[in-house]
Amino acid sequence: MRWHTADFDALSWHDVHVHGFRMVENGDGTAELQLDIDFILERIHDGNGGIRFRIAQAMLQFHEVFGLRFALDYVACSAGMSAFAIGGITRVPLREVEDDAGEREDTGPWRWRIDVNWPEGFLEFEATGFSQWLVGEILKLDGQSLRPADRM
């Protein structure tokens, strides 16, 4: 499975855990920002108040990233080191253009914000878009993240 910038409104990253963070320089002052995540494909309610999750390891890559601000505070909550969890991802266009009918189009680039709900923190940056693809098997689990043995 693979998703791109055009799929943004159909996707949710709430409670998705981030295990890895990598920047790959493009050579022009921008970079590809790669996040190794446990992507929640589906929340399955059992009808008795319980919930299970369909999860797979995935790579979320933002393209031509510039102006990165990144803050995580494990000290304030006295947390041990673990994967951080995304609260949500938002974007705001840096420019808008009009189509032939005079309607405004949101074509990017965007100012992106990834709010982190555990521990406290955020990532903010400019990027032209993103790609996301699965790199692991889809598993049905009781928790919202993969076990270390299930990650590549």
C-alpha positions as CSV (number, residue, x, y, z in Angstrom):
1,M,0.0,0.0,0.0
2,R,1.2,3.5,-0.8
3,W,-0.2,7.0,-0.2
4,H,0.8,10.4,-1.4
5,T,0.1,14.1,-0.7
6,A,-3.3,13.9,-2.5
7,D,-4.4,11.4,0.1
8,F,-3.8,13.7,3.0
9,D,-7.4,14.4,3.9
10,A,-8.2,10.6,3.9
11,L,-5.4,9.7,6.4
12,S,-5.1,9.9,10.1
13,W,-1.9,9.6,12.1
14,H,-3.5,10.0,15.6
15,D,-1.6,7.8,18.1
16,V,0.8,6.5,15.5
17,H,4.2,5.7,17.1
18,V,7.4,7.0,15.6
19,H,10.5,4.8,16.1
20,G,13.0,6.4,13.8
21,F,13.8,9.8,12.4
22,R,16.2,10.4,9.5
23,M,17.1,13.3,7.2
24,V,18.5,12.6,3.8
25,E,20.1,15.7,2.2
26,N,19.0,16.6,-1.3
27,G,22.1,18.8,-2.0
28,D,20.0,22.0,-2.5
29,G,19.5,23.0,1.1
30,T,16.5,20.7,1.5
31,A,16.2,17.2,2.8
32,E,13.9,14.2,2.7
33,L,12.5,13.7,6.3
34,Q,11.8,10.0,6.9
35,L,9.8,8.8,9.9
36,D,9.7,5.0,10.7
37,I,6.2,4.6,12.0
38,D,3.7,2.0,13.2
39,F,0.8,3.0,11.0
40,I,-2.7,2.3,12.2
41,L,-4.7,1.2,9.2
42,E,-7.9,0.4,11.0
43,R,-9.5,0.6,14.5
44,I,-11.8,-2.4,15.0
45,H,-14.5,-2.1,17.6
46,D,-15.8,-5.4,18.9
47,G,-19.2,-4.2,20.1
48,N,-18.4,-4.8,23.8
49,G,-16.4,-1.6,24.3
50,G,-13.1,-3.3,23.2
51,I,-10.9,-2.2,20.3
52,R,-8.3,-3.9,18.2
53,F,-6.0,-2.3,15.7
54,R,-4.7,-3.3,12.2
55,I,-1.1,-2.0,12.2
56,A,1.9,-2.2,9.9
57,Q,5.4,-0.7,10.0
58,A,5.5,2.1,7.4
59,M,7.8,4.8,6.2
60,L,6.4,8.4,6.1
61,Q,8.6,10.6,4.0
62,F,8.2,14.3,3.6
63,H,9.8,15.8,0.4
64,E,12.1,18.8,0.1
65,V,11.9,19.7,3.7
66,F,13.2,23.2,4.8
67,G,13.0,25.2,8.0
68,L,12.7,22.3,10.5
69,R,11.9,22.9,14.1
70,F,11.8,19.8,16.3
71,A,11.1,19.6,20.1
72,L,10.5,16.6,22.3
73,D,10.4,16.9,26.1
74,Y,10.8,13.5,27.8
75,V,12.0,15.3,31.0
76,A,8.8,17.2,31.8
77,C,6.8,14.0,32.0
78,S,9.6,11.9,33.6
79,A,9.2,9.4,30.8
80,G,11.7,6.7,29.9
81,M,13.0,6.7,26.4
82,S,10.4,5.1,24.0
83,A,8.8,5.8,20.7
84,F,7.0,9.1,20.5
85,A,3.3,9.2,19.5
86,I,1.7,11.6,17.0
87,G,-1.3,13.5,18.1
88,G,-2.1,14.7,14.5
89,I,-0.6,16.2,11.4
90,T,-1.8,19.5,9.9
91,R,-0.7,21.6,7.0
92,V,-1.2,25.2,5.8
93,P,-0.5,26.2,2.2
94,L,2.4,28.6,1.7
95,R,0.8,29.8,-1.5
96,E,-2.5,29.3,-3.3
97,V,-3.3,29.6,-7.0
98,E,-6.6,30.0,-8.8
99,D,-7.8,27.4,-11.3
100,D,-9.5,28.2,-14.6
101,A,-12.9,28.7,-12.8
102,G,-11.4,31.2,-10.3
103,E,-11.4,28.7,-7.5
104,R,-8.5,28.7,-5.1
105,E,-6.4,25.5,-5.3
106,D,-4.2,24.3,-2.4
107,T,-1.2,23.0,-4.4
108,G,1.7,23.3,-1.9
109,P,4.3,23.7,-0.7
110,W,2.9,23.6,2.8
111,R,3.9,24.5,6.3
112,W,3.4,21.2,8.2
113,R,3.0,20.6,11.9
114,I,3.2,17.2,13.6
115,D,1.9,17.5,17.1
116,V,3.3,14.9,19.5
117,N,1.0,13.7,22.2
118,W,3.6,11.5,24.1
119,P,5.8,13.0,25.4
120,E,5.1,16.7,24.8
121,G,6.5,18.0,21.5
122,F,6.1,18.9,17.9
123,L,7.8,19.0,14.5
124,E,7.3,22.0,12.2
125,F,8.7,22.4,8.7
126,E,8.0,23.4,5.1
127,A,7.7,20.6,2.5
128,T,6.3,20.0,-1.0
129,G,4.4,16.9,0.0
130,F,4.8,13.4,1.3
131,S,4.8,9.7,0.4
132,Q,4.0,6.8,2.8
133,W,4.3,3.1,2.2
134,L,4.1,-0.1,4.2
135,V,7.4,-1.9,4.9
136,G,6.0,-4.6,7.1
137,E,3.2,-7.1,7.5
138,I,-0.3,-6.0,8.6
139,L,-1.0,-7.4,12.0
140,K,-4.2,-7.3,14.2
141,L,-3.2,-6.2,17.7
142,D,-4.7,-5.1,21.0
143,G,-2.3,-2.2,21.4
144,Q,-1.6,0.8,19.2
145,S,2.0,-0.1,18.4
146,L,4.0,-3.1,17.1
147,R,6.0,-5.3,19.4
148,P,9.8,-5.0,18.8
149,A,9.9,-8.5,17.3
150,D,7.3,-7.4,14.7
151,R,9.4,-4.5,13.4
152,M,12.0,-4.9,10.6
